């Protein structure tokens, strides 16, 4: 097994050791998020007496949020993990600087390993979605849309990792980046379609969101699966997301080499 595979396997075993906590906290969190959305949008539709809001009827909006919460499990991974910033702040980065391994690849392997429990949830909840929930008539989920959605999810996972890593590498210059990580998550969820479907933003704001990377993390996989994006639009989205991944990868590499050249290894 390669070093990257071993790193992923170790992280997966570490996460799976806490099985009871994993299932209770994750299942409860999932149910609470979906329930809050259901209560909120039921009240909005009841008060507005509207059949559709920006092209979404009630059943569509419920399905959208169910999917976006579900997909976030495999796009965000362990969003609470900020070990790179901690290693820099605590002076524990020496082993990675001396280790004959590509740092970003090694950390992404660990990131995927931490995702193992979330991937199990994604599969099980996805099966529940397919067998229990009734699809709205306007939603057309096909084998093609499922395949396109899976590709979008893979890119979304890489994109979130790279954005998170770039913010954490700022710890070489700033020390603590916990505040930046919180801002990053808020901006990503707001402009990415997690808190609100992108179609509900004003047109001028949507024009800005379209060129930013965040919508590819949350909104694009969901709208692709629901059939809101055709093949041509999906190909454009994939090209944009891939371009952002390349740009962010280069930015992370630049930050890594520039940061480690000034790293003292002292910590606090």
Secondary structure, DSSP 8 states (H G I E B T S, - for coil): --HHHHHHHHHHHHHHT-HHHHHHHHHHHHHHHHHHHHHHHHHHHHHHT-S-BTTB-HHHHHHHHHHHHHHHHHHT-STT--HHHHHHHHT--HHHHHSSS-HHHHHHHHHHHHTHHHHHHHHHHHHHHHHHS---TT----HHHHHHHHHHHHHHHHHHHHHHHHHHHTHHHHS--HHHHHHHHHHHHHHTTSSS-GGGS-HHHHHHHHHSSGGGTTHHHHHHHTT-S-HHHHHHHHHHHHHHHHHHHHHHHHHHHHHHHS--S---
